[in-house]
Amino acid sequence: MSDSNEEKQGKVYARFVTEMKVRPDDIDLFQHVHSSRYMDYLLAARFDQMERCYKMPMSEYLERNMGWYQTSITMNFKSALLMGDEFFVETGILKFGICTIDLSYRIVRKADNRICVDGTATYALIDLKTQRAIRIPKDVIERHTI
């Protein structure tokens, strides 16, 4: 009896894309997007995708007294975004832990399809009152398993 491809390689989750554009306040004194803005882009894309794609907006987490706390991030800078560049932020779930979710992402310039930044991020689900990590509820996992 052979294992299924899914069991061999782990669960495969959908990837989603959010389109954005570099704004003047994203530019640093070296005339390209400041490194900290890439984190802002990732956060904005995740908020968009949670609502639009997973059908679970951040407001629903807040109503349930839950929030996501970033525990780590890796950013691999490959090519600078410049003023006015349009780009895509593509994200996808790599895996769920008991209290955490691991994501991969990439930010791609629209004009030439060049990857500007890629990496991974880990978020812990927390109880907003106690500020402690909590087990990810089964329904949350189910809604994010697309």
N, CA, C and O atoms as a GROMACS GRO file, in nm:
protein
  584
    1MET      N    1   0.085  -0.118   0.000
    1MET     CA    2   0.000   0.000   0.000
    1MET      C    3   0.089   0.124   0.000
    1MET      O    4   0.178   0.137   0.084
    2SER      N    5   0.067   0.214  -0.092
    2SER     CA    6   0.149   0.335  -0.100
    2SER      C    7   0.077   0.454  -0.038
    2SER      O    8  -0.046   0.464  -0.039
    3ASP      N    9   0.158   0.544   0.013
    3ASP     CA   10   0.103   0.667   0.070
    3ASP      C   11   0.059   0.759  -0.042
    3ASP      O   12   0.113   0.754  -0.152
    4SER      N   13  -0.040   0.844  -0.014
    4SER     CA   14  -0.081   0.943  -0.113
    4SER      C   15   0.027   1.050  -0.124
    4SER      O   16   0.109   1.066  -0.034
    5ASN      N   17   0.026   1.121  -0.234
    5ASN     CA   18   0.121   1.231  -0.255
    5ASN      C   19   0.108   1.334  -0.143
    5ASN      O   20   0.208   1.388  -0.096
    6GLU      N   21  -0.017   1.361  -0.100
    6GLU     CA   22  -0.040   1.459   0.007
    6GLU      C   23   0.027   1.414   0.136
    6GLU      O   24   0.085   1.496   0.207
    7GLU      N   25   0.020   1.284   0.169
    7GLU     CA   26   0.081   1.234   0.292
    7GLU      C   27   0.232   1.238   0.283
    7GLU      O   28   0.299   1.264   0.383
    8LYS      N   29   0.288   1.214   0.164
    8LYS     CA   30   0.432   1.216   0.146
    8LYS      C   31   0.488   1.358   0.159
    8LYS      O   32   0.591   1.379   0.223
    9GLN      N   33   0.419   1.453   0.097
    9GLN     CA   34   0.472   1.589   0.090
    9GLN      C   35   0.407   1.685   0.188
    9GLN      O   36   0.448   1.801   0.196
   10GLY      N   37   0.308   1.642   0.262
   10GLY     CA   38   0.237   1.732   0.352
   10GLY      C   39   0.122   1.799   0.280
   10GLY      O   40   0.111   1.792   0.157
   11LYS      N   41   0.037   1.863   0.355
   11LYS     CA   42  -0.081   1.931   0.300
   11LYS      C   43  -0.037   2.046   0.211
   11LYS      O   44   0.057   2.118   0.243
   12VAL      N   45  -0.105   2.062   0.099
   12VAL     CA   46  -0.078   2.173   0.008
   12VAL      C   47  -0.194   2.272   0.021
   12VAL      O   48  -0.310   2.234   0.009
   13TYR      N   49  -0.162   2.398   0.046
   13TYR     CA   50  -0.262   2.502   0.064
   13TYR      C   51  -0.260   2.597  -0.055
   13TYR      O   52  -0.159   2.609  -0.125
   14ALA      N   53  -0.372   2.663  -0.076
   14ALA     CA   54  -0.383   2.760  -0.185
   14ALA      C   55  -0.292   2.880  -0.159
   14ALA      O   56  -0.257   2.912  -0.045
   15ARG      N   57  -0.255   2.944  -0.266
   15ARG     CA   58  -0.179   3.069  -0.259
   15ARG      C   59  -0.267   3.179  -0.316
   15ARG      O   60  -0.343   3.157  -0.410
   16PHE      N   61  -0.257   3.297  -0.257
   16PHE     CA   62  -0.341   3.408  -0.300
   16PHE      C   63  -0.255   3.529  -0.329
   16PHE      O   64  -0.144   3.542  -0.278
   17VAL      N   65  -0.307   3.619  -0.413
   17VAL     CA   66  -0.232   3.735  -0.460
   17VAL      C   67  -0.310   3.862  -0.434
   17VAL      O   68  -0.432   3.868  -0.455
   18THR      N   69  -0.240   3.965  -0.387
   18THR     CA   70  -0.294   4.099  -0.368
   18THR      C   71  -0.208   4.194  -0.451
   18THR      O   72  -0.085   4.190  -0.443
   19GLU      N   73  -0.272   4.280  -0.528
   19GLU     CA   74  -0.198   4.376  -0.610
   19GLU      C   75  -0.188   4.509  -0.535
   19GLU      O   76  -0.284   4.554  -0.472
   20MET      N   77  -0.070   4.571  -0.542
   20MET     CA   78  -0.045   4.698  -0.474
   20MET      C   79   0.043   4.787  -0.562
   20MET      O   80   0.089   4.746  -0.668
   21LYS      N   81   0.064   4.910  -0.514
   21LYS     CA   82   0.149   5.005  -0.586
   21LYS      C   83   0.233   5.082  -0.485
   21LYS      O   84   0.184   5.119  -0.378
   22VAL      N   85   0.359   5.107  -0.518
   22VAL     CA   86   0.450   5.183  -0.431
   22VAL      C   87   0.401   5.328  -0.424
   22VAL      O   88   0.373   5.391  -0.526
   23ARG      N   89   0.392   5.377  -0.301
   23ARG     CA   90   0.349   5.516  -0.278
   23ARG      C   91   0.470   5.603  -0.243
   23ARG      O   92   0.574   5.550  -0.204
   24PRO      N   93   0.456   5.734  -0.255
   24PRO     CA   94   0.570   5.823  -0.225
   24PRO      C   95   0.625   5.806  -0.083
   24PRO      O   96   0.746   5.817  -0.063
   25ASP      N   97   0.538   5.781   0.014
   25ASP     CA   98   0.587   5.768   0.152
   25ASP      C   99   0.654   5.634   0.179
   25ASP      O  100   0.703   5.611   0.290
   26ASP      N  101   0.658   5.544   0.081
   26ASP     CA  102   0.729   5.415   0.094
   26ASP      C  103   0.877   5.429   0.060
   26ASP      O  104   0.957   5.340   0.092
   27ILE      N  105   0.915   5.540  -0.004
   27ILE     CA  106   1.050   5.559  -0.057
   27ILE      C  107   1.143   5.616   0.050
   27ILE      O  108   1.106   5.706   0.125
   28ASP      N  109   1.265   5.559   0.057
   28ASP     CA  110   1.364   5.609   0.152
   28ASP      C  111   1.460   5.706   0.084
   28ASP      O  112   1.442   5.739  -0.034
   29LEU      N  113   1.560   5.750   0.154
   29LEU     CA  114   1.650   5.851   0.098
   29LEU      C  115   1.736   5.797  -0.015
   29LEU      O  116   1.800   5.875  -0.086
   30PHE      N  117   1.740   5.666  -0.034
   30PHE     CA  118   1.814   5.607  -0.144
   30PHE      C  119   1.727   5.584  -0.268
   30PHE      O  120   1.769   5.520  -0.364
   31GLN      N  121   1.602   5.638  -0.264
   31GLN     CA  122   1.510   5.638  -0.376
   31GLN      C  123   1.452   5.501  -0.413
   31GLN      O  124   1.412   5.477  -0.527
   32HIS      N  125   1.450   5.411  -0.315
   32HIS     CA  126   1.379   5.284  -0.334
   32HIS      C  127   1.297   5.255  -0.209
   32HIS      O  128   1.309   5.326  -0.109
   33VAL      N  129   1.215   5.152  -0.215
   33VAL     CA  130   1.128   5.120  -0.101
   33VAL      C  131   1.214   5.081   0.019
   33VAL      O  132   1.304   4.998   0.009
   34HIS      N  133   1.183   5.144   0.133
   34HIS     CA  134   1.254   5.112   0.256
   34HIS      C  135   1.222   4.970   0.299
   34HIS      O  136   1.109   4.924   0.282
   35SER      N  137   1.320   4.900   0.352
   35SER     CA  138   1.303   4.758   0.388
   35SER      C  139   1.185   4.734   0.481
   35SER      O  140   1.120   4.629   0.471
   36SER      N  141   1.156   4.826   0.570
   36SER     CA  142   1.046   4.806   0.664
   36SER      C  143   0.909   4.806   0.595
   36SER      O  144   0.813   4.748   0.647
   37ARG      N  145   0.900   4.869   0.480
   37ARG     CA  146   0.772   4.875   0.407
   37ARG      C  147   0.729   4.739   0.354
   37ARG      O  148   0.610   4.713   0.337
   38TYR      N  149   0.826   4.652   0.328
   38TYR     CA  150   0.790   4.519   0.279
   38TYR      C  151   0.708   4.442   0.383
   38TYR      O  152   0.620   4.365   0.347
   39MET      N  153   0.738   4.464   0.509
   39MET     CA  154   0.657   4.403   0.615
   39MET      C  155   0.516   4.461   0.614
   39MET      O  156   0.418   4.389   0.634
   40ASP      N  157   0.506   4.592   0.589
   40ASP     CA  158   0.374   4.656   0.579
   40ASP      C  159   0.295   4.597   0.462
   40ASP      O  160   0.175   4.571   0.474
   41TYR      N  161   0.363   4.575   0.349
   41TYR     CA  162   0.296   4.516   0.233
   41TYR      C  163   0.244   4.376   0.265
   41TYR      O  164   0.132   4.341   0.228
   42LEU      N  165   0.326   4.298   0.333
   42LEU     CA  166   0.285   4.162   0.370
   42LEU      C  167   0.163   4.166   0.461
   42LEU      O  168   0.068   4.091   0.441
   43LEU      N  169   0.165   4.253   0.560
   43LEU     CA  170   0.052   4.265   0.652
   43LEU      C  171  -0.075   4.309   0.580
   43LEU      O  172  -0.182   4.253   0.602
   44ALA      N  173  -0.064   4.409   0.493
   44ALA     CA  174  -0.180   4.456   0.418
   44ALA      C  175  -0.237   4.345   0.329
   44ALA      O  176  -0.358   4.329   0.319
   45ALA      N  177  -0.148   4.269   0.265
   45ALA     CA  178  -0.194   4.159   0.179
   45ALA      C  179  -0.262   4.051   0.262
   45ALA      O  180  -0.364   3.996   0.219
   46ARG      N  181  -0.209   4.019   0.378
   46ARG     CA  182  -0.270   3.916   0.462
   46ARG      C  183  -0.409   3.960   0.508
   46ARG      O  184  -0.503   3.880   0.507
   47PHE      N  185  -0.424   4.085   0.547
   47PHE     CA  186  -0.556   4.135   0.587
   47PHE      C  187  -0.655   4.124   0.471
   47PHE      O  188  -0.768   4.079   0.488
   48ASP      N  189  -0.610   4.165   0.352
   48ASP     CA  190  -0.695   4.155   0.233
   48ASP      C  191  -0.732   4.010   0.206
   48ASP      O  192  -0.849   3.979   0.184
   49GLN      N  193  -0.636   3.922   0.208
   49GLN     CA  194  -0.660   3.782   0.174
   49GLN      C  195  -0.741   3.709   0.280
   49GLN      O  196  -0.819   3.620   0.247
   50MET      N  197  -0.724   3.745   0.406
   50MET     CA  198  -0.805   3.682   0.511
   50MET      C  199  -0.953   3.709   0.486
   50MET      O  200  -1.036   3.619   0.502
   51GLU      N  201  -0.986   3.830   0.447
   51GLU     CA  202  -1.125   3.866   0.422
   51GLU      C  203  -1.173   3.816   0.286
   51GLU      O  204  -1.277   3.750   0.276
   52ARG      N  205  -1.099   3.848   0.181
   52ARG     CA  206  -1.143   3.820   0.044
   52ARG      C  207  -1.133   3.672   0.008
   52ARG      O  208  -1.221   3.619  -0.060
   53CYS      N  209  -1.028   3.605   0.051
   53CYS     CA  210  -1.002   3.468   0.005
   53CYS      C  211  -1.043   3.362   0.106
   53CYS      O  212  -1.104   3.261   0.070
   54TYR      N  213  -1.009   3.384   0.233
   54TYR     CA  214  -1.043   3.287   0.337
   54TYR      C  215  -1.180   3.312   0.398
   54TYR      O  216  -1.233   3.227   0.470
   55LYS      N  217  -1.239   3.428   0.368
   55LYS     CA  218  -1.370   3.466   0.422
   55LYS      C  219  -1.371   3.470   0.575
   55LYS      O  220  -1.470   3.437   0.640
   56MET      N  221  -1.256   3.511   0.631
   56MET     CA  222  -1.245   3.527   0.776
   56MET      C  223  -1.166   3.655   0.805
   56MET      O  224  -1.046   3.650   0.830
   57PRO      N  225  -1.236   3.770   0.800
   57PRO     CA  226  -1.166   3.899   0.820
   57PRO      C  227  -1.114   3.914   0.963
   57PRO      O  228  -1.158   3.845   1.055
   58MET      N  229  -1.020   4.005   0.977
   58MET     CA  230  -0.962   4.030   1.109
   58MET      C  231  -1.068   4.068   1.211
   58MET      O  232  -1.055   4.036   1.329
   59SER      N  233  -1.174   4.135   1.168
   59SER     CA  234  -1.281   4.173   1.261
   59SER      C  235  -1.343   4.051   1.327
   59SER      O  236  -1.385   4.057   1.443
   60GLU      N  237  -1.350   3.940   1.256
   60GLU     CA  238  -1.403   3.818   1.315
   60GLU      C  239  -1.310   3.762   1.423
   60GLU      O  240  -1.356   3.713   1.526
   61TYR      N  241  -1.180   3.772   1.400
   61TYR     CA  242  -1.085   3.731   1.504
   61TYR      C  243  -1.104   3.818   1.628
   61TYR      O  244  -1.108   3.768   1.740
   62LEU      N  245  -1.116   3.949   1.606
   62LEU     CA  246  -1.132   4.041   1.718
   62LEU      C  247  -1.260   4.011   1.797
   62LEU      O  248  -1.259   4.017   1.920
   63GLU      N  249  -1.368   3.980   1.727
   63GLU     CA  250  -1.493   3.944   1.795
   63GLU      C  251  -1.476   3.820   1.881
   63GLU      O  252  -1.544   3.804   1.982
   64ARG      N  253  -1.384   3.733   1.841
   64ARG     CA  254  -1.358   3.609   1.916
   64ARG      C  255  -1.242   3.627   2.013
   64ARG      O  256  -1.193   3.529   2.070
   65ASN      N  257  -1.197   3.751   2.032
   65ASN     CA  258  -1.090   3.783   2.126
   65ASN      C  259  -0.957   3.716   2.088
   65ASN      O  260  -0.879   3.676   2.175
   66MET      N  261  -0.931   3.706   1.957
   66MET     CA  262  -0.808   3.642   1.909
   66MET      C  263  -0.735   3.738   1.815
   66MET      O  264  -0.794   3.825   1.752
   67GLY      N  265  -0.606   3.719   1.808
   67GLY     CA  266  -0.525   3.796   1.715
   67GLY      C  267  -0.400   3.718   1.678
   67GLY      O  268  -0.362   3.624   1.747
   68TRP      N  269  -0.336   3.759   1.570
   68TRP     CA  270  -0.213   3.695   1.525
   68TRP      C  271  -0.093   3.780   1.565
   68TRP      O  272  -0.090   3.900   1.540
   69TYR      N  273   0.006   3.717   1.627
   69TYR     CA  274   0.128   3.782   1.672
   69TYR      C  275   0.244   3.725   1.591
   69TYR      O  276   0.266   3.603   1.590
   70GLN      N  277   0.317   3.811   1.524
   70GLN     CA  278   0.430   3.764   1.444
   70GLN      C  279   0.545   3.724   1.535
   70GLN      O  280   0.592   3.804   1.616
   71THR      N  281   0.588   3.598   1.523
   71THR     CA  282   0.698   3.551   1.607
   71THR      C  283   0.832   3.550   1.534
   71THR      O  284   0.938   3.560   1.596
   72SER      N  285   0.827   3.538   1.400
   72SER     CA  286   0.952   3.544   1.324
   72SER      C  287   0.921   3.576   1.178
   72SER      O  288   0.812   3.552   1.128
   73ILE      N  289   1.022   3.631   1.112
   73ILE     CA  290   1.010   3.660   0.968
   73ILE      C  291   1.149   3.653   0.906
   73ILE      O  292   1.248   3.695   0.966
   74THR      N  293   1.153   3.600   0.787
   74THR     CA  294   1.274   3.599   0.707
   74THR      C  295   1.243   3.675   0.578
   74THR      O  296   1.142   3.648   0.512
   75MET      N  297   1.330   3.769   0.544
   75MET     CA  298   1.311   3.848   0.423
   75MET      C  299   1.438   3.840   0.340
   75MET      O  300   1.546   3.879   0.384
   76ASN      N  301   1.422   3.790   0.219
   76ASN     CA  302   1.534   3.780   0.125
   76ASN      C  303   1.514   3.888   0.018
   76ASN      O  304   1.427   3.876  -0.068
   77PHE      N  305   1.595   3.993   0.025
   77PHE     CA  306   1.584   4.104  -0.068
   77PHE      C  307   1.659   4.072  -0.196
   77PHE      O  308   1.778   4.038  -0.192
   78LYS      N  309   1.590   4.082  -0.310
   78LYS     CA  310   1.648   4.040  -0.436
   78LYS      C  311   1.655   4.153  -0.538
   78LYS      O  312   1.750   4.160  -0.617
   79SER      N  313   1.555   4.242  -0.537
   79SER     CA  314   1.550   4.351  -0.634
   79SER      C  315   1.465   4.463  -0.574
   79SER      O  316   1.360   4.436  -0.516
   80ALA      N  317   1.509   4.584  -0.588
   80ALA     CA  318   1.439   4.697  -0.525
   80ALA      C  319   1.312   4.735  -0.601
   80ALA      O  320   1.309   4.734  -0.724
   81LEU      N  321   1.209   4.769  -0.525
   81LEU     CA  322   1.092   4.834  -0.581
   81LEU      C  323   1.118   4.985  -0.580
   81LEU      O  324   1.181   5.037  -0.488
   82LEU      N  325   1.068   5.053  -0.683
   82LEU     CA  326   1.090   5.197  -0.696
   82LEU      C  327   0.957   5.270  -0.699
   82LEU      O  328   0.851   5.209  -0.709
   83MET      N  329   0.964   5.401  -0.690
   83MET     CA  330   0.846   5.486  -0.690
   83MET      C  331   0.755   5.451  -0.808
   83MET      O  332   0.799   5.446  -0.923
   84GLY      N  333   0.628   5.428  -0.777
   84GLY     CA  334   0.528   5.402  -0.879
   84GLY      C  335   0.519   5.258  -0.926
   84GLY      O  336   0.426   5.223  -0.999
   85ASP      N  337   0.614   5.173  -0.887
   85ASP     CA  338   0.607   5.032  -0.928
   85ASP      C  339   0.477   4.969  -0.879
   85ASP      O  340   0.434   4.990  -0.766
   86GLU      N  341   0.417   4.891  -0.965
   86GLU     CA  342   0.304   4.807  -0.926
   86GLU      C  343   0.361   4.669  -0.897
   86GLU      O  344   0.455   4.625  -0.962
   87PHE      N  345   0.302   4.602  -0.798
   87PHE     CA  346   0.357   4.473  -0.758
   87PHE      C  347   0.248   4.384  -0.700
   87PHE      O  348   0.138   4.430  -0.667
   88PHE      N  349   0.281   4.257  -0.689
   88PHE     CA  350   0.191   4.159  -0.631
   88PHE      C  351   0.253   4.105  -0.503
   88PHE      O  352   0.374   4.085  -0.495
   89VAL      N  353   0.169   4.082  -0.404
   89VAL     CA  354   0.212   4.011  -0.284
   89VAL      C  355   0.138   3.877  -0.286
   89VAL      O  356   0.016   3.872  -0.276
   90GLU      N  357   0.215   3.771  -0.299
   90GLU     CA  358   0.159   3.636  -0.303
   90GLU      C  359   0.194   3.566  -0.173
   90GLU      O  360   0.310   3.564  -0.132
   91THR      N  361   0.094   3.510  -0.108
   91THR     CA  362   0.118   3.439   0.019
   91THR      C  363   0.050   3.303   0.017
   91THR      O  364  -0.045   3.280  -0.057
   92GLY      N  365   0.101   3.216   0.099
   92GLY     CA  366   0.040   3.085   0.114
   92GLY      C  367   0.082   3.023   0.246
   92GLY      O  368   0.191   3.047   0.296
   93ILE      N  369  -0.006   2.943   0.298
   93ILE     CA  370   0.022   2.871   0.422
   93ILE      C  371   0.114   2.755   0.392
   93ILE      O  372   0.091   2.679   0.297
   94LEU      N  373   0.219   2.741   0.472
   94LEU     CA  374   0.307   2.625   0.462
   94LEU      C  375   0.258   2.513   0.553
   94LEU      O  376   0.248   2.397   0.513
   95LYS      N  377   0.226   2.551   0.679
   95LYS     CA  378   0.177   2.451   0.774
   95LYS      C  379   0.117   2.518   0.897
   95LYS      O  380   0.146   2.633   0.930
   96PHE      N  381   0.032   2.442   0.962
   96PHE     CA  382  -0.024   2.481   1.090
   96PHE      C  383   0.049   2.405   1.200
   96PHE      O  384   0.078   2.286   1.187
   97GLY      N  385   0.078   2.476   1.310
   97GLY     CA  386   0.125   2.411   1.432
   97GLY      C  387   0.008   2.411   1.529
   97GLY      O  388  -0.105   2.440   1.490
   98ILE      N  389   0.034   2.379   1.653
   98ILE     CA  390  -0.073   2.380   1.753
   98ILE      C  391  -0.124   2.522   1.775
   98ILE      O  392  -0.245   2.545   1.780
   99CYS      N  393  -0.031   2.616   1.788
   99CYS     CA  394  -0.067   2.757   1.814
   99CYS      C  395  -0.014   2.850   1.705
   99CYS      O  396  -0.034   2.972   1.713
  100THR      N  397   0.052   2.795   1.605
  100THR     CA  398   0.120   2.879   1.506
  100THR      C  399   0.081   2.843   1.363
  100THR      O  400   0.027   2.736   1.335
  101ILE      N  401   0.111   2.936   1.276
  101ILE     CA  402   0.095   2.915   1.132
  101ILE      C  403   0.222   2.966   1.065
  101ILE      O  404   0.271   3.074   1.097
  102ASP      N  405   0.274   2.887   0.972
  102ASP     CA  406   0.391   2.926   0.894
  102ASP      C  407   0.345   2.961   0.753
  102ASP      O  408   0.270   2.886   0.690
  103LEU      N  409   0.390   3.076   0.705
  103LEU     CA  410   0.354   3.125   0.572
  103LEU      C  411   0.479   3.143   0.487
  103LEU      O  412   0.588   3.168   0.538
  104SER      N  413   0.460   3.130   0.358
  104SER     CA  414   0.564   3.175   0.265
  104SER      C  415   0.503   3.291   0.187
  104SER      O  416   0.382   3.301   0.172
  105TYR      N  417   0.589   3.376   0.138
  105TYR     CA  418   0.540   3.492   0.062
  105TYR      C  419   0.646   3.533  -0.038
  105TYR      O  420   0.764   3.498  -0.026
  106ARG      N  421   0.600   3.608  -0.136
  106ARG     CA  422   0.692   3.674  -0.227
  106ARG      C  423   0.625   3.800  -0.279
  106ARG      O  424   0.503   3.807  -0.295
  107ILE      N  425   0.708   3.899  -0.304
  107ILE     CA  426   0.663   4.027  -0.358
  107ILE      C  427   0.727   4.038  -0.496
  107ILE      O  428   0.849   4.036  -0.510
  108VAL      N  429   0.641   4.051  -0.598
  108VAL     CA  430   0.685   4.043  -0.737
  108VAL      C  431   0.647   4.170  -0.812
  108VAL      O  432   0.532   4.213  -0.809
  109ARG      N  433   0.746   4.231  -0.879
  109ARG     CA  434   0.720   4.350  -0.960
  109ARG      C  435   0.634   4.309  -1.080
  109ARG      O  436   0.666   4.213  -1.150
  110LYS      N  437   0.527   4.383  -1.102
  110LYS     CA  438   0.433   4.350  -1.209
  110LYS      C  439   0.494   4.366  -1.348
  110LYS      O  440   0.469   4.284  -1.435
  111ALA      N  441   0.571   4.470  -1.369
  111ALA     CA  442   0.623   4.503  -1.502
  111ALA      C  443   0.710   4.393  -1.562
  111ALA      O  444   0.706   4.369  -1.682
  112ASP      N  445   0.790   4.327  -1.479
  112ASP     CA  446   0.884   4.227  -1.532
  112ASP      C  447   0.877   4.092  -1.462
  112ASP      O  448   0.957   4.003  -1.490
  113ASN      N  449   0.780   4.077  -1.371
  113ASN     CA  450   0.762   3.951  -1.297
  113ASN      C  451   0.885   3.913  -1.214
  113ASN      O  452   0.906   3.795  -1.185
  114ARG      N  453   0.964   4.010  -1.178
  114ARG     CA  454   1.084   3.984  -1.100
  114ARG      C  455   1.050   3.978  -0.951
  114ARG      O  456   0.978   4.064  -0.900
  115ILE      N  457   1.101   3.877  -0.883
  115ILE     CA  458   1.082   3.867  -0.738
  115ILE      C  459   1.170   3.972  -0.672
  115ILE      O  460   1.291   3.974  -0.691
  116CYS      N  461   1.107   4.058  -0.592
  116CYS     CA  462   1.181   4.163  -0.521
  116CYS      C  463   1.218   4.118  -0.381
  116CYS      O  464   1.328   4.146  -0.333
  117VAL      N  465   1.127   4.048  -0.316
  117VAL     CA  466   1.149   3.996  -0.181
  117VAL      C  467   1.074   3.864  -0.171
  117VAL      O  468   0.965   3.849  -0.225
  118ASP      N  469   1.135   3.768  -0.102
  118ASP     CA  470   1.060   3.649  -0.066
  118ASP      C  471   1.104   3.605   0.074
  118ASP      O  472   1.203   3.655   0.128
  119GLY      N  473   1.029   3.512   0.130
  119GLY     CA  474   1.064   3.466   0.263
  119GLY      C  475   0.953   3.388   0.328
  119GLY      O  476   0.858   3.343   0.264
  120THR      N  477   0.968   3.373   0.458
  120THR     CA  478   0.870   3.302   0.540
  120THR      C  479   0.840   3.384   0.664
  120THR      O  480   0.919   3.469   0.705
  121ALA      N  481   0.725   3.357   0.722
  121ALA     CA  482   0.685   3.424   0.846
  121ALA      C  483   0.607   3.325   0.931
  121ALA      O  484   0.536   3.240   0.879
  122THR      N  485   0.622   3.337   1.061
  122THR     CA  486   0.548   3.256   1.156
  122THR      C  487   0.467   3.348   1.246
  122THR      O  488   0.517   3.448   1.296
  123TYR      N  489   0.340   3.311   1.264
  123TYR     CA  490   0.249   3.387   1.350
  123TYR      C  491   0.191   3.292   1.454
  123TYR      O  492   0.159   3.177   1.424
  124ALA      N  493   0.178   3.341   1.576
  124ALA     CA  494   0.111   3.266   1.682
  124ALA      C  495  -0.026   3.327   1.704
  124ALA      O  496  -0.041   3.450   1.704
  125LEU      N  497  -0.126   3.242   1.722
  125LEU     CA  498  -0.260   3.291   1.755
  125LEU      C  499  -0.263   3.317   1.905
  125LEU      O  500  -0.227   3.231   1.984
  126ILE      N  501  -0.306   3.438   1.943
  126ILE     CA  502  -0.307   3.473   2.085
  126ILE      C  503  -0.447   3.510   2.131
  126ILE      O  504  -0.532   3.551   2.053
  127ASP      N  505  -0.467   3.494   2.261
  127ASP     CA  506  -0.585   3.544   2.330
  127ASP      C  507  -0.555   3.691   2.358
  127ASP      O  508  -0.455   3.722   2.423
  128LEU      N  509  -0.638   3.782   2.311
  128LEU     CA  510  -0.609   3.924   2.324
  128LEU      C  511  -0.614   3.974   2.469
  128LEU      O  512  -0.550   4.074   2.501
  129LYS      N  513  -0.688   3.906   2.555
  129LYS     CA  514  -0.693   3.948   2.696
  129LYS      C  515  -0.568   3.907   2.771
  129LYS      O  516  -0.512   3.986   2.848
  130THR      N  517  -0.524   3.784   2.750
  130THR     CA  518  -0.408   3.734   2.825
  130THR      C  519  -0.276   3.759   2.752
  130THR      O  520  -0.169   3.754   2.813
  131GLN      N  521  -0.284   3.786   2.621
  131GLN     CA  522  -0.167   3.803   2.536
  131GLN      C  523  -0.081   3.676   2.529
  131GLN      O  524   0.039   3.683   2.505
  132ARG      N  525  -0.144   3.563   2.551
  132ARG     CA  526  -0.076   3.433   2.546
  132ARG      C  527  -0.122   3.354   2.424
  132ARG      O  528  -0.234   3.368   2.377
  133ALA      N  529  -0.031   3.271   2.375
  133ALA     CA  530  -0.064   3.185   2.262
  133ALA      C  531  -0.174   3.086   2.300
  133ALA      O  532  -0.179   3.036   2.412
  134ILE      N  533  -0.262   3.060   2.204
  134ILE     CA  534  -0.370   2.966   2.224
  134ILE      C  535  -0.374   2.867   2.109
  134ILE      O  536  -0.322   2.894   2.000
  135ARG      N  537  -0.436   2.753   2.133
  135ARG     CA  538  -0.453   2.652   2.029
  135ARG      C  539  -0.540   2.710   1.918
  135ARG      O  540  -0.641   2.774   1.944
  136ILE      N  541  -0.500   2.685   1.794
  136ILE     CA  542  -0.579   2.733   1.681
  136ILE      C  543  -0.706   2.649   1.673
  136ILE      O  544  -0.698   2.527   1.659
  137PRO      N  545  -0.823   2.713   1.681
  137PRO     CA  546  -0.948   2.637   1.674
  137PRO      C  547  -0.963   2.561   1.542
  137PRO      O  548  -0.917   2.606   1.437
  138LYS      N  549  -1.027   2.448   1.550
  138LYS     CA  550  -1.048   2.362   1.434
  138LYS      C  551  -1.118   2.436   1.320
  138LYS      O  552  -1.083   2.417   1.203
  139ASP      N  553  -1.217   2.520   1.354
  139ASP     CA  554  -1.289   2.591   1.246
  139ASP      C  555  -1.200   2.692   1.176
  139ASP      O  556  -1.220   2.720   1.057
  140VAL      N  557  -1.104   2.748   1.246
  140VAL     CA  558  -1.011   2.842   1.183
  140VAL      C  559  -0.922   2.767   1.083
  140VAL      O  560  -0.900   2.813   0.972
  141ILE      N  561  -0.872   2.652   1.124
  141ILE     CA  562  -0.790   2.570   1.034
  141ILE      C  563  -0.872   2.530   0.912
  141ILE      O  564  -0.823   2.537   0.799
  142GLU      N  565  -0.995   2.487   0.933
  142GLU     CA  566  -1.081   2.443   0.823
  142GLU      C  567  -1.105   2.557   0.723
  142GLU      O  568  -1.104   2.534   0.602
  143ARG      N  569  -1.127   2.678   0.772
  143ARG     CA  570  -1.154   2.791   0.683
  143ARG      C  571  -1.030   2.834   0.606
  143ARG      O  572  -1.041   2.895   0.500
  144HIS      N  573  -0.914   2.803   0.658
  144HIS     CA  574  -0.789   2.839   0.592
  144HIS      C  575  -0.734   2.724   0.508
  144HIS      O  576  -0.631   2.740   0.441
  145THR      N  577  -0.800   2.611   0.510
  145THR     CA  578  -0.755   2.495   0.432
  145THR      C  579  -0.831   2.494   0.300
  145THR      O  580  -0.935   2.429   0.285
  146ILE      N  581  -0.776   2.567   0.207
  146ILE     CA  582  -0.838   2.582   0.076
  146ILE      C  583  -0.745   2.521  -0.028
  146ILE      O  584  -0.776   2.521  -0.147
   0.00000   0.00000   0.00000
